[in-house]
């Protein structure tokens, strides 16, 4: 699965929100997914890069991809067990 795949992916728009809200809302959204499903997050807070990576380092979820387009940071996360 990649950022442009046709697979069904849940999407979460947290643009305009500041730390820690983007990560908190993503964590909540991940709890609503089944293992192996993916969440695509869009954020505008530059601090989200650090927050999301730190969370991935300490969770059972996997960051499949992370990229930036202009001032928007995108994260594709697969829910772990």
PDB file of N, CA, C and O in Angstrom:
ATOM      1  N   UNK A   1       0.855  -1.172   0.000  1.00  0.00           N
ATOM      2  CA  UNK A   1       0.000   0.000   0.000  1.00  0.00           C
ATOM      3  C   UNK A   1       0.901   1.235   0.000  1.00  0.00           C
ATOM      4  O   UNK A   1       1.866   1.301   0.761  1.00  0.00           O
ATOM      5  N   UNK A   2       0.593   2.193  -0.836  1.00  0.00           N
ATOM      6  CA  UNK A   2       1.341   3.439  -0.828  1.00  0.00           C
ATOM      7  C   UNK A   2       0.372   4.615  -0.862  1.00  0.00           C
ATOM      8  O   UNK A   2      -0.844   4.428  -0.898  1.00  0.00           O
ATOM      9  N   UNK A   3       0.914   5.811  -0.850  1.00  0.00           N
ATOM     10  CA  UNK A   3       0.076   7.001  -0.728  1.00  0.00           C
ATOM     11  C   UNK A   3      -0.896   7.178  -1.879  1.00  0.00           C
ATOM     12  O   UNK A   3      -1.924   7.837  -1.721  1.00  0.00           O
ATOM     13  N   UNK A   4      -0.585   6.591  -3.053  1.00  0.00           N
ATOM     14  CA  UNK A   4      -1.442   6.759  -4.216  1.00  0.00           C
ATOM     15  C   UNK A   4      -2.220   5.498  -4.559  1.00  0.00           C
ATOM     16  O   UNK A   4      -2.834   5.410  -5.622  1.00  0.00           O
ATOM     17  N   UNK A   5      -2.195   4.523  -3.657  1.00  0.00           N
ATOM     18  CA  UNK A   5      -2.858   3.250  -3.975  1.00  0.00           C
ATOM     19  C   UNK A   5      -4.365   3.430  -4.002  1.00  0.00           C
ATOM     20  O   UNK A   5      -4.908   4.378  -3.435  1.00  0.00           O
ATOM     21  N   UNK A   6      -5.022   2.504  -4.671  1.00  0.00           N
ATOM     22  CA  UNK A   6      -6.471   2.535  -4.731  1.00  0.00           C
ATOM     23  C   UNK A   6      -7.108   1.841  -3.542  1.00  0.00           C
ATOM     24  O   UNK A   6      -8.333   1.785  -3.441  1.00  0.00           O
ATOM     25  N   UNK A   7      -6.284   1.307  -2.629  1.00  0.00           N
ATOM     26  CA  UNK A   7      -6.804   0.636  -1.445  1.00  0.00           C
ATOM     27  C   UNK A   7      -7.618   1.605  -0.604  1.00  0.00           C
ATOM     28  O   UNK A   7      -7.352   2.807  -0.585  1.00  0.00           O
ATOM     29  N   UNK A   8      -8.611   1.069   0.089  1.00  0.00           N
ATOM     30  CA  UNK A   8      -9.434   1.902   0.971  1.00  0.00           C
ATOM     31  C   UNK A   8      -8.591   2.335   2.164  1.00  0.00           C
ATOM     32  O   UNK A   8      -8.008   1.513   2.871  1.00  0.00           O
ATOM     33  N   UNK A   9      -8.542   3.632   2.365  1.00  0.00           N
ATOM     34  CA  UNK A   9      -7.750   4.212   3.439  1.00  0.00           C
ATOM     35  C   UNK A   9      -8.611   5.247   4.153  1.00  0.00           C
ATOM     36  O   UNK A   9      -9.229   6.093   3.508  1.00  0.00           O
ATOM     37  N   UNK A  10      -8.653   5.185   5.471  1.00  0.00           N
ATOM     38  CA  UNK A  10      -9.356   6.203   6.247  1.00  0.00           C
ATOM     39  C   UNK A  10      -8.542   7.494   6.166  1.00  0.00           C
ATOM     40  O   UNK A  10      -7.313   7.458   6.128  1.00  0.00           O
ATOM     41  N   UNK A  11      -9.222   8.611   6.140  1.00  0.00           N
ATOM     42  CA  UNK A  11      -8.525   9.893   6.048  1.00  0.00           C
ATOM     43  C   UNK A  11      -8.883  10.772   7.231  1.00  0.00           C
ATOM     44  O   UNK A  11     -10.016  10.774   7.713  1.00  0.00           O
ATOM     45  N   UNK A  12      -7.886  11.521   7.686  1.00  0.00           N
ATOM     46  CA  UNK A  12      -8.065  12.428   8.815  1.00  0.00           C
ATOM     47  C   UNK A  12      -7.411  13.758   8.474  1.00  0.00           C
ATOM     48  O   UNK A  12      -6.214  13.812   8.192  1.00  0.00           O
ATOM     49  N   UNK A  13      -8.186  14.818   8.499  1.00  0.00           N
ATOM     50  CA  UNK A  13      -7.686  16.163   8.219  1.00  0.00           C
ATOM     51  C   UNK A  13      -7.539  16.901   9.548  1.00  0.00           C
ATOM     52  O   UNK A  13      -8.527  17.228  10.207  1.00  0.00           O
ATOM     53  N   UNK A  14      -6.301  17.152   9.923  1.00  0.00           N
ATOM     54  CA  UNK A  14      -6.040  17.905  11.154  1.00  0.00           C
ATOM     55  C   UNK A  14      -5.296  19.201  10.829  1.00  0.00           C
ATOM     56  O   UNK A  14      -4.591  19.757  11.671  1.00  0.00           O
ATOM     57  N   UNK A  15      -5.468  19.670   9.588  1.00  0.00           N
ATOM     58  CA  UNK A  15      -4.832  20.929   9.209  1.00  0.00           C
ATOM     59  C   UNK A  15      -5.395  22.056  10.064  1.00  0.00           C
ATOM     60  O   UNK A  15      -6.583  22.085  10.385  1.00  0.00           O
ATOM     61  N   UNK A  16      -4.521  22.971  10.421  1.00  0.00           N
ATOM     62  CA  UNK A  16      -4.920  24.103  11.247  1.00  0.00           C
ATOM     63  C   UNK A  16      -4.822  23.849  12.737  1.00  0.00           C
ATOM     64  O   UNK A  16      -4.888  24.790  13.529  1.00  0.00           O
ATOM     65  N   UNK A  17      -4.665  22.593  13.136  1.00  0.00           N
ATOM     66  CA  UNK A  17      -4.543  22.278  14.562  1.00  0.00           C
ATOM     67  C   UNK A  17      -3.076  22.267  14.978  1.00  0.00           C
ATOM     68  O   UNK A  17      -2.198  21.913  14.191  1.00  0.00           O
ATOM     69  N   UNK A  18      -2.828  22.652  16.203  1.00  0.00           N
ATOM     70  CA  UNK A  18      -1.460  22.707  16.743  1.00  0.00           C
ATOM     71  C   UNK A  18      -1.246  21.564  17.716  1.00  0.00           C
ATOM     72  O   UNK A  18      -2.189  20.975  18.245  1.00  0.00           O
ATOM     73  N   UNK A  19       0.014  21.274  17.929  1.00  0.00           N
ATOM     74  CA  UNK A  19       0.467  20.232  18.847  1.00  0.00           C
ATOM     75  C   UNK A  19      -0.219  20.434  20.206  1.00  0.00           C
ATOM     76  O   UNK A  19      -0.285  21.566  20.687  1.00  0.00           O
ATOM     77  N   UNK A  20      -0.715  19.398  20.817  1.00  0.00           N
ATOM     78  CA  UNK A  20      -0.628  17.969  20.505  1.00  0.00           C
ATOM     79  C   UNK A  20      -1.862  17.428  19.779  1.00  0.00           C
ATOM     80  O   UNK A  20      -1.986  16.215  19.605  1.00  0.00           O
ATOM     81  N   UNK A  21      -2.777  18.308  19.351  1.00  0.00           N
ATOM     82  CA  UNK A  21      -4.045  17.837  18.790  1.00  0.00           C
ATOM     83  C   UNK A  21      -3.911  16.949  17.548  1.00  0.00           C
ATOM     84  O   UNK A  21      -4.635  15.958  17.460  1.00  0.00           O
ATOM     85  N   UNK A  22      -3.028  17.241  16.582  1.00  0.00           N
ATOM     86  CA  UNK A  22      -2.942  16.341  15.421  1.00  0.00           C
ATOM     87  C   UNK A  22      -2.650  14.893  15.816  1.00  0.00           C
ATOM     88  O   UNK A  22      -3.286  13.968  15.309  1.00  0.00           O
ATOM     89  N   UNK A  23      -1.700  14.699  16.710  1.00  0.00           N
ATOM     90  CA  UNK A  23      -1.357  13.337  17.125  1.00  0.00           C
ATOM     91  C   UNK A  23      -2.477  12.715  17.957  1.00  0.00           C
ATOM     92  O   UNK A  23      -2.793  11.539  17.773  1.00  0.00           O
ATOM     93  N   UNK A  24      -3.071  13.462  18.848  1.00  0.00           N
ATOM     94  CA  UNK A  24      -4.154  12.918  19.670  1.00  0.00           C
ATOM     95  C   UNK A  24      -5.334  12.468  18.814  1.00  0.00           C
ATOM     96  O   UNK A  24      -5.908  11.407  19.060  1.00  0.00           O
ATOM     97  N   UNK A  25      -5.697  13.259  17.820  1.00  0.00           N
ATOM     98  CA  UNK A  25      -6.806  12.889  16.939  1.00  0.00           C
ATOM     99  C   UNK A  25      -6.439  11.682  16.071  1.00  0.00           C
ATOM    100  O   UNK A  25      -7.292  10.842  15.787  1.00  0.00           O
ATOM    101  N   UNK A  26      -5.173  11.595  15.651  1.00  0.00           N
ATOM    102  CA  UNK A  26      -4.728  10.440  14.863  1.00  0.00           C
ATOM    103  C   UNK A  26      -4.752   9.175  15.723  1.00  0.00           C
ATOM    104  O   UNK A  26      -5.176   8.117  15.260  1.00  0.00           O
ATOM    105  N   UNK A  27      -4.303   9.283  16.957  1.00  0.00           N
ATOM    106  CA  UNK A  27      -4.319   8.110  17.847  1.00  0.00           C
ATOM    107  C   UNK A  27      -5.747   7.612  18.040  1.00  0.00           C
ATOM    108  O   UNK A  27      -5.991   6.405  18.026  1.00  0.00           O
ATOM    109  N   UNK A  28      -6.686   8.529  18.220  1.00  0.00           N
ATOM    110  CA  UNK A  28      -8.090   8.140  18.386  1.00  0.00           C
ATOM    111  C   UNK A  28      -8.613   7.483  17.111  1.00  0.00           C
ATOM    112  O   UNK A  28      -9.301   6.464  17.171  1.00  0.00           O
ATOM    113  N   UNK A  29      -8.288   8.065  15.963  1.00  0.00           N
ATOM    114  CA  UNK A  29      -8.750   7.501  14.689  1.00  0.00           C
ATOM    115  C   UNK A  29      -8.176   6.105  14.467  1.00  0.00           C
ATOM    116  O   UNK A  29      -8.861   5.239  13.923  1.00  0.00           O
ATOM    117  N   UNK A  30      -6.939   5.873  14.878  1.00  0.00           N
ATOM    118  CA  UNK A  30      -6.327   4.554  14.716  1.00  0.00           C
ATOM    119  C   UNK A  30      -7.056   3.496  15.546  1.00  0.00           C
ATOM    120  O   UNK A  30      -7.134   2.337  15.137  1.00  0.00           O
ATOM    121  N   UNK A  31      -7.587   3.881  16.701  1.00  0.00           N
ATOM    122  CA  UNK A  31      -8.295   2.908  17.544  1.00  0.00           C
ATOM    123  C   UNK A  31      -9.578   2.429  16.878  1.00  0.00           C
ATOM    124  O   UNK A  31     -10.092   1.364  17.219  1.00  0.00           O
ATOM    125  N   UNK A  32     -10.098   3.206  15.931  1.00  0.00           N
ATOM    126  CA  UNK A  32     -11.340   2.856  15.250  1.00  0.00           C
ATOM    127  C   UNK A  32     -11.108   1.974  14.021  1.00  0.00           C
ATOM    128  O   UNK A  32     -12.063   1.533  13.381  1.00  0.00           O
ATOM    129  N   UNK A  33      -9.834   1.720  13.694  1.00  0.00           N
ATOM    130  CA  UNK A  33      -9.495   0.878  12.545  1.00  0.00           C
ATOM    131  C   UNK A  33      -9.190  -0.540  12.997  1.00  0.00           C
ATOM    132  O   UNK A  33      -8.880  -0.779  14.164  1.00  0.00           O
ATOM    133  N   UNK A  34      -9.279  -1.464  12.075  1.00  0.00           N
ATOM    134  CA  UNK A  34      -8.868  -2.839  12.332  1.00  0.00           C
ATOM    135  C   UNK A  34      -7.385  -2.978  12.034  1.00  0.00           C
ATOM    136  O   UNK A  34      -6.820  -2.193  11.273  1.00  0.00           O
ATOM    137  N   UNK A  35      -6.763  -3.974  12.634  1.00  0.00           N
ATOM    138  CA  UNK A  35      -5.351  -4.244  12.381  1.00  0.00           C
ATOM    139  C   UNK A  35      -5.124  -4.379  10.878  1.00  0.00           C
ATOM    140  O   UNK A  35      -5.881  -5.063  10.189  1.00  0.00           O
ATOM    141  N   UNK A  36      -4.076  -3.723  10.374  1.00  0.00           N
ATOM    142  CA  UNK A  36      -3.728  -3.792   8.963  1.00  0.00           C
ATOM    143  C   UNK A  36      -4.361  -2.708   8.108  1.00  0.00           C
ATOM    144  O   UNK A  36      -3.934  -2.488   6.975  1.00  0.00           O
ATOM    145  N   UNK A  37      -5.382  -2.022   8.638  1.00  0.00           N
ATOM    146  CA  UNK A  37      -5.986  -0.918   7.894  1.00  0.00           C
ATOM    147  C   UNK A  37      -5.109   0.315   8.024  1.00  0.00           C
ATOM    148  O   UNK A  37      -4.291   0.419   8.938  1.00  0.00           O
ATOM    149  N   UNK A  38      -5.289   1.249   7.098  1.00  0.00           N
ATOM    150  CA  UNK A  38      -4.416   2.419   7.063  1.00  0.00           C
ATOM    151  C   UNK A  38      -5.184   3.718   7.289  1.00  0.00           C
ATOM    152  O   UNK A  38      -6.377   3.828   7.007  1.00  0.00           O
ATOM    153  N   UNK A  39      -4.447   4.690   7.810  1.00  0.00           N
ATOM    154  CA  UNK A  39      -4.967   6.029   8.061  1.00  0.00           C
ATOM    155  C   UNK A  39      -4.045   7.019   7.359  1.00  0.00           C
ATOM    156  O   UNK A  39      -2.828   6.984   7.542  1.00  0.00           O
ATOM    157  N   UNK A  40      -4.633   7.904   6.552  1.00  0.00           N
ATOM    158  CA  UNK A  40      -3.887   8.948   5.866  1.00  0.00           C
ATOM    159  C   UNK A  40      -4.211  10.267   6.561  1.00  0.00           C
ATOM    160  O   UNK A  40      -5.367  10.691   6.598  1.00  0.00           O
ATOM    161  N   UNK A  41      -3.194  10.906   7.106  1.00  0.00           N
ATOM    162  CA  UNK A  41      -3.367  12.118   7.906  1.00  0.00           C
ATOM    163  C   UNK A  41      -2.756  13.303   7.178  1.00  0.00           C
ATOM    164  O   UNK A  41      -1.648  13.207   6.650  1.00  0.00           O
ATOM    165  N   UNK A  42      -3.472  14.422   7.147  1.00  0.00           N
ATOM    166  CA  UNK A  42      -2.915  15.680   6.638  1.00  0.00           C
ATOM    167  C   UNK A  42      -2.851  16.667   7.798  1.00  0.00           C
ATOM    168  O   UNK A  42      -3.825  16.855   8.527  1.00  0.00           O
ATOM    169  N   UNK A  43      -1.683  17.297   7.955  1.00  0.00           N
ATOM    170  CA  UNK A  43      -1.460  18.227   9.064  1.00  0.00           C
ATOM    171  C   UNK A  43      -0.654  19.423   8.565  1.00  0.00           C
ATOM    172  O   UNK A  43       0.065  19.327   7.570  1.00  0.00           O
ATOM    173  N   UNK A  44      -0.779  20.541   9.260  1.00  0.00           N
ATOM    174  CA  UNK A  44      -0.008  21.730   8.895  1.00  0.00           C
ATOM    175  C   UNK A  44       0.970  22.146   9.987  1.00  0.00           C
ATOM    176  O   UNK A  44       1.779  23.048   9.770  1.00  0.00           O
ATOM    177  N   UNK A  45       0.915  21.523  11.129  1.00  0.00           N
ATOM    178  CA  UNK A  45       1.822  21.850  12.227  1.00  0.00           C
ATOM    179  C   UNK A  45       3.179  21.194  11.959  1.00  0.00           C
ATOM    180  O   UNK A  45       3.260  19.967  11.912  1.00  0.00           O
ATOM    181  N   UNK A  46       4.254  21.989  11.781  1.00  0.00           N
ATOM    182  CA  UNK A  46       5.570  21.409  11.524  1.00  0.00           C
ATOM    183  C   UNK A  46       6.017  20.459  12.637  1.00  0.00           C
ATOM    184  O   UNK A  46       6.770  19.518  12.382  1.00  0.00           O
ATOM    185  N   UNK A  47       5.564  20.695  13.853  1.00  0.00           N
ATOM    186  CA  UNK A  47       5.912  19.831  14.980  1.00  0.00           C
ATOM    187  C   UNK A  47       5.318  18.436  14.853  1.00  0.00           C
ATOM    188  O   UNK A  47       5.737  17.516  15.555  1.00  0.00           O
ATOM    189  N   UNK A  48       4.340  18.272  13.960  1.00  0.00           N
ATOM    190  CA  UNK A  48       3.731  16.955  13.787  1.00  0.00           C
ATOM    191  C   UNK A  48       4.748  15.942  13.271  1.00  0.00           C
ATOM    192  O   UNK A  48       4.625  14.751  13.555  1.00  0.00           O
ATOM    193  N   UNK A  49       5.741  16.389  12.524  1.00  0.00           N
ATOM    194  CA  UNK A  49       6.769  15.473  12.027  1.00  0.00           C
ATOM    195  C   UNK A  49       7.464  14.762  13.184  1.00  0.00           C
ATOM    196  O   UNK A  49       7.603  13.539  13.186  1.00  0.00           O
ATOM    197  N   UNK A  50       7.887  15.533  14.146  1.00  0.00           N
ATOM    198  CA  UNK A  50       8.565  14.996  15.325  1.00  0.00           C
ATOM    199  C   UNK A  50       7.611  14.139  16.159  1.00  0.00           C
ATOM    200  O   UNK A  50       7.971  13.051  16.606  1.00  0.00           O
ATOM    201  N   UNK A  51       6.392  14.641  16.362  1.00  0.00           N
ATOM    202  CA  UNK A  51       5.419  13.941  17.192  1.00  0.00           C
ATOM    203  C   UNK A  51       5.026  12.590  16.608  1.00  0.00           C
ATOM    204  O   UNK A  51       4.995  11.585  17.319  1.00  0.00           O
ATOM    205  N   UNK A  52       4.727  12.569  15.316  1.00  0.00           N
ATOM    206  CA  UNK A  52       4.304  11.321  14.685  1.00  0.00           C
ATOM    207  C   UNK A  52       5.440  10.304  14.669  1.00  0.00           C
ATOM    208  O   UNK A  52       5.204   9.118  14.899  1.00  0.00           O
ATOM    209  N   UNK A  53       6.674  10.749  14.398  1.00  0.00           N
ATOM    210  CA  UNK A  53       7.789   9.810  14.366  1.00  0.00           C
ATOM    211  C   UNK A  53       8.045   9.238  15.757  1.00  0.00           C
ATOM    212  O   UNK A  53       8.282   8.038  15.896  1.00  0.00           O
ATOM    213  N   UNK A  54       7.999  10.071  16.777  1.00  0.00           N
ATOM    214  CA  UNK A  54       8.206   9.594  18.143  1.00  0.00           C
ATOM    215  C   UNK A  54       7.132   8.580  18.529  1.00  0.00           C
ATOM    216  O   UNK A  54       7.425   7.573  19.172  1.00  0.00           O
ATOM    217  N   UNK A  55       5.901   8.846  18.139  1.00  0.00           N
ATOM    218  CA  UNK A  55       4.821   7.918  18.446  1.00  0.00           C
ATOM    219  C   UNK A  55       5.023   6.585  17.720  1.00  0.00           C
ATOM    220  O   UNK A  55       4.813   5.523  18.307  1.00  0.00           O
ATOM    221  N   UNK A  56       5.422   6.632  16.469  1.00  0.00           N
ATOM    222  CA  UNK A  56       5.656   5.400  15.708  1.00  0.00           C
ATOM    223  C   UNK A  56       6.774   4.571  16.337  1.00  0.00           C
ATOM    224  O   UNK A  56       6.717   3.341  16.339  1.00  0.00           O
ATOM    225  N   UNK A  57       7.785   5.246  16.869  1.00  0.00           N
ATOM    226  CA  UNK A  57       8.912   4.554  17.501  1.00  0.00           C
ATOM    227  C   UNK A  57       8.489   3.792  18.751  1.00  0.00           C
ATOM    228  O   UNK A  57       9.162   2.846  19.161  1.00  0.00           O
ATOM    229  N   UNK A  58       7.369   4.202  19.361  1.00  0.00           N
ATOM    230  CA  UNK A  58       6.944   3.599  20.622  1.00  0.00           C
ATOM    231  C   UNK A  58       5.564   2.942  20.542  1.00  0.00           C
ATOM    232  O   UNK A  58       4.950   2.661  21.571  1.00  0.00           O
ATOM    233  N   UNK A  59       5.086   2.700  19.343  1.00  0.00           N
ATOM    234  CA  UNK A  59       3.773   2.056  19.195  1.00  0.00           C
ATOM    235  C   UNK A  59       3.925   0.819  18.315  1.00  0.00           C
ATOM    236  O   UNK A  59       5.004   0.539  17.795  1.00  0.00           O
ATOM    237  N   UNK A  60       2.844   0.099  18.162  1.00  0.00           N
ATOM    238  CA  UNK A  60       2.869  -1.080  17.301  1.00  0.00           C
ATOM    239  C   UNK A  60       2.339  -0.750  15.906  1.00  0.00           C
ATOM    240  O   UNK A  60       2.090  -1.659  15.114  1.00  0.00           O
ATOM    241  N   UNK A  61       2.163   0.529  15.594  1.00  0.00           N
ATOM    242  CA  UNK A  61       1.721   0.960  14.278  1.00  0.00           C
ATOM    243  C   UNK A  61       2.950   1.188  13.384  1.00  0.00           C
ATOM    244  O   UNK A  61       4.070   1.320  13.879  1.00  0.00           O
ATOM    245  N   UNK A  62       2.728   1.232  12.068  1.00  0.00           N
ATOM    246  CA  UNK A  62       3.826   1.397  11.122  1.00  0.00           C
ATOM    247  C   UNK A  62       3.589   2.611  10.244  1.00  0.00           C
ATOM    248  O   UNK A  62       2.515   2.776   9.665  1.00  0.00           O
ATOM    249  N   UNK A  63       4.609   3.465  10.151  1.00  0.00           N
ATOM    250  CA  UNK A  63       4.549   4.598   9.235  1.00  0.00           C
ATOM    251  C   UNK A  63       4.915   4.062   7.852  1.00  0.00           C
ATOM    252  O   UNK A  63       6.077   3.759   7.585  1.00  0.00           O
ATOM    253  N   UNK A  64       3.918   3.947   6.976  1.00  0.00           N
ATOM    254  CA  UNK A  64       4.165   3.434   5.633  1.00  0.00           C
ATOM    255  C   UNK A  64       4.805   4.479   4.736  1.00  0.00           C
ATOM    256  O   UNK A  64       5.588   4.152   3.844  1.00  0.00           O
ATOM    257  N   UNK A  65       4.465   5.745   4.981  1.00  0.00           N
ATOM    258  CA  UNK A  65       5.002   6.827   4.164  1.00  0.00           C
ATOM    259  C   UNK A  65       4.762   8.145   4.888  1.00  0.00           C
ATOM    260  O   UNK A  65       3.808   8.285   5.653  1.00  0.00           O
ATOM    261  N   UNK A  66       5.630   9.092   4.637  1.00  0.00           N
ATOM    262  CA  UNK A  66       5.472  10.446   5.160  1.00  0.00           C
ATOM    263  C   UNK A  66       6.046  11.379   4.100  1.00  0.00           C
ATOM    264  O   UNK A  66       7.134  11.137   3.577  1.00  0.00           O
ATOM    265  N   UNK A  67       5.319  12.438   3.785  1.00  0.00           N
ATOM    266  CA  UNK A  67       5.790  13.360   2.768  1.00  0.00           C
ATOM    267  C   UNK A  67       5.198  14.736   3.021  1.00  0.00           C
ATOM    268  O   UNK A  67       4.274  14.899   3.818  1.00  0.00           O
ATOM    269  N   UNK A  68       5.750  15.718   2.328  1.00  0.00           N
ATOM    270  CA  UNK A  68       5.294  17.096   2.481  1.00  0.00           C
ATOM    271  C   UNK A  68       4.989  17.669   1.110  1.00  0.00           C
ATOM    272  O   UNK A  68       5.766  17.494   0.171  1.00  0.00           O
ATOM    273  N   UNK A  69       3.856  18.355   0.993  1.00  0.00           N
ATOM    274  CA  UNK A  69       3.491  19.090  -0.210  1.00  0.00           C
ATOM    275  C   UNK A  69       3.173  20.509   0.242  1.00  0.00           C
ATOM    276  O   UNK A  69       2.203  20.744   0.962  1.00  0.00           O
ATOM    277  N   UNK A  70       3.997  21.442  -0.189  1.00  0.00           N
ATOM    278  CA  UNK A  70       3.881  22.833   0.239  1.00  0.00           C
ATOM    279  C   UNK A  70       3.930  22.871   1.771  1.00  0.00           C
ATOM    280  O   UNK A  70       4.913  22.424   2.362  1.00  0.00           O
ATOM    281  N   UNK A  71       2.894  23.391   2.417  1.00  0.00           N
ATOM    282  CA  UNK A  71       2.886  23.503   3.881  1.00  0.00           C
ATOM    283  C   UNK A  71       2.066  22.410   4.552  1.00  0.00           C
ATOM    284  O   UNK A  71       1.699  22.544   5.719  1.00  0.00           O
ATOM    285  N   UNK A  72       1.776  21.334   3.836  1.00  0.00           N
ATOM    286  CA  UNK A  72       0.981  20.242   4.399  1.00  0.00           C
ATOM    287  C   UNK A  72       1.862  19.002   4.543  1.00  0.00           C
ATOM    288  O   UNK A  72       2.554  18.594   3.610  1.00  0.00           O
ATOM    289  N   UNK A  73       1.814  18.423   5.729  1.00  0.00           N
ATOM    290  CA  UNK A  73       2.548  17.198   6.042  1.00  0.00           C
ATOM    291  C   UNK A  73       1.560  16.048   5.980  1.00  0.00           C
ATOM    292  O   UNK A  73       0.481  16.112   6.569  1.00  0.00           O
ATOM    293  N   UNK A  74       1.934  15.001   5.268  1.00  0.00           N
ATOM    294  CA  UNK A  74       1.076  13.832   5.076  1.00  0.00           C
ATOM    295  C   UNK A  74       1.714  12.617   5.719  1.00  0.00           C
ATOM    296  O   UNK A  74       2.929  12.434   5.655  1.00  0.00           O
ATOM    297  N   UNK A  75       0.889  11.787   6.340  1.00  0.00           N
ATOM    298  CA  UNK A  75       1.351  10.556   6.989  1.00  0.00           C
ATOM    299  C   UNK A  75       0.421   9.430   6.602  1.00  0.00           C
ATOM    300  O   UNK A  75      -0.800   9.577   6.656  1.00  0.00           O
ATOM    301  N   UNK A  76       0.989   8.314   6.213  1.00  0.00           N
ATOM    302  CA  UNK A  76       0.219   7.110   5.909  1.00  0.00           C
ATOM    303  C   UNK A  76       0.622   6.070   6.939  1.00  0.00           C
ATOM    304  O   UNK A  76       1.753   5.585   6.931  1.00  0.00           O
ATOM    305  N   UNK A  77      -0.306   5.729   7.828  1.00  0.00           N
ATOM    306  CA  UNK A  77      -0.015   4.872   8.977  1.00  0.00           C
ATOM    307  C   UNK A  77      -0.853   3.620   8.910  1.00  0.00           C
ATOM    308  O   UNK A  77      -2.062   3.677   8.687  1.00  0.00           O
ATOM    309  N   UNK A  78      -0.200   2.477   9.106  1.00  0.00           N
ATOM    310  CA  UNK A  78      -0.910   1.206   9.167  1.00  0.00           C
ATOM    311  C   UNK A  78      -1.109   0.832  10.631  1.00  0.00           C
ATOM    312  O   UNK A  78      -0.171   0.862  11.428  1.00  0.00           O
ATOM    313  N   UNK A  79      -2.338   0.480  10.968  1.00  0.00           N
ATOM    314  CA  UNK A  79      -2.629   0.103  12.359  1.00  0.00           C
ATOM    315  C   UNK A  79      -2.023  -1.262  12.664  1.00  0.00           C
ATOM    316  O   UNK A  79      -2.187  -2.224  11.914  1.00  0.00           O
ATOM    317  N   UNK A  80      -1.322  -1.311  13.781  1.00  0.00           N
ATOM    318  CA  UNK A  80      -0.753  -2.559  14.245  1.00  0.00           C
ATOM    319  C   UNK A  80      -1.725  -3.310  15.148  1.00  0.00           C
ATOM    320  O   UNK A  80      -2.880  -2.914  15.304  1.00  0.00           O
ATOM    321  N   UNK A  81      -1.245  -4.389  15.732  1.00  0.00           N
ATOM    322  CA  UNK A  81      -2.073  -5.221  16.608  1.00  0.00           C
ATOM    323  C   UNK A  81      -2.349  -4.544  17.927  1.00  0.00           C
ATOM    324  O   UNK A  81      -3.033  -5.110  18.780  1.00  0.00           O
TER     325      UNK A  81
END
